Amino acid sequence: MFTSAISSARTNLKVLVVDDDSLMGEYLCLQLESLGCRPEAAENGAEALEILKSREVHLLISDWQMPGMDGMELVAEARKLTSADSHLHIAMMTARSEEKVMRAAMEAGVDDFLFKPLQIVELGLVIASAARNRLLHLRLKRRNAQLAMEHRRASDALERVQADLSAATALHERLLPRFDRCGALALSHLYRPAALLGGDSIGASPLREEGLLFFLVDVRGHGVPAALDSFHLHHRIKQLRPTSAPDLGVAMATINREICDRADDSYATVACGLIFPEDREGWVVCAGHPPPLLMIDGSVSQISGGRAMPVGWFDNTTYEPERFAFPRGARFVTYSDGITEAMNASGEQFGEQRLEQALIASAGTPLSQFAASLSDDLRAHLPTQTFEDDISMLAIEHSQTESDD
């Protein structure tokens, strides 16, 4: 198959013969025609260069010794004219066979040699070599064109994906609480996805009953699949919109069954709760989620939140909300394990103790400063400035004072 392809290429081989001996040039052209080539003759180097500039040539056969521009100079100039996407095979005719001379010719750009007196079999070998090289060049050129086209397609696809990811990231950020006050409550949050898209989601929604629905979702995994699940759970909790402690348990059980019914490996940890500042109390459910922190009068405690399995593990799991007192000045913090499990180069986790200390240190300062100082503490703990897991935290304060009454 390859031999027939070479034969086809040989039929279309355009050959330029350069020799100051016109009879020798005509003889070579006749022999080339008999071998299926399309020859053309030039009597000097200058004429040959003009032909090379004006039309396509596949094989250049040049005599070595010529008046004016000799064969070596012609080869050097011809190579300058050869573009990256074209191919020119060059054969030199000479009576010399010294190794030093041949090496100099090859360094100048000669591919083959024809020794005088000329043998037809040698000419045939040169033509076959030129045809083979041209065929390989054409194949390489086609493959490079295909690769370039595929690269453009891949680049276009990548740009579309990046645009979609950027849009999804912006959408995810818009899901974050857009307000820092809800009546007597002050809110602050911290959100740092490990990748462009994260599996964590923070939500807060005012209730008609002068209360607040809040939640923090941590979906298994990262990237697009986790982000899609996170979007869904965020909107599903707001859709169910629990407004009482019993509603909280029902909402979490409903979400758990829906994820289990999908029969895939998805699951999530969720902290979901309600705060009623007028009643100075709150309720929270922790489905596999780290226990929230509650600071009252500078003292920090954990809320178990009726600890239960993550949503999506077992379809018969029940969720019992836990009540907690939330007097004036109290601060409530729920967070993902991406904070406490953030590990530095020494293998040391950030830990719950550092988080509690940061909360205690924030007493007497605006709630927004707690999120900022916690972010600084995390970056000080992680010199590389990278997170292995999504970082998310929601802090709520009963900011009403006695004088506000």
NORLINHU-V459348 format. One line per field, one symbol per residue. psi: psi as a letter, one per 30 degrees, with the letter a starting at -180 (. if undefined). burial: # if it has 9 or more other C-alpha atoms within 8 Angstrom, else .. A space follows every 50 residues. Layout:
# NORLINHU-V459348
psi = ???
burial = ???
This chain:
# NORLINHU-V459348
psi = eeeeeeeeeeegkkkkkjkfjeeeeeeeeeeeefggljlkkkfleeeeee eeeflkkekkjklejllcjleeeeeeeeeffjlfglkjkkkkklflgkee eeeeeeffgkelkkkkkkkeeeeeeeeeeeeeeeeeeeeeeeeeeeeeee eeeeeeeeeeeeeeeeeeeeeeefflkglgkjbgkkkklkjjkeaeklgl kkkkkklfghakkllkkjkkalaeeeeeeeeeeeeeeeeeikgleeeeee eeeeeeeeeeffhagkllkkjklkkjeefhllkkkjiglkklkkkkhfkk lkkfhhklllkfekfgkljjkkkkkilkfkkkkkllffefgkkafggkle leeeeeeeeeffkflkeffeeeeeeeeeeefjffgkkflkkkkkkkkjfk leff.
burial = ....###.############....##.##.###..##########.###. .#....########.#..####.#####...#....########...... ##..##.###..###......###.###.######.#...#......... ..............##.##..#..###....#.#######..##.##### #######..###########.##..######.##.##....##.#.#### ###.######......###########..#################...# ..#############.#.#.####.###################....## #...##.###.#....#########..##.##....#..########### .....
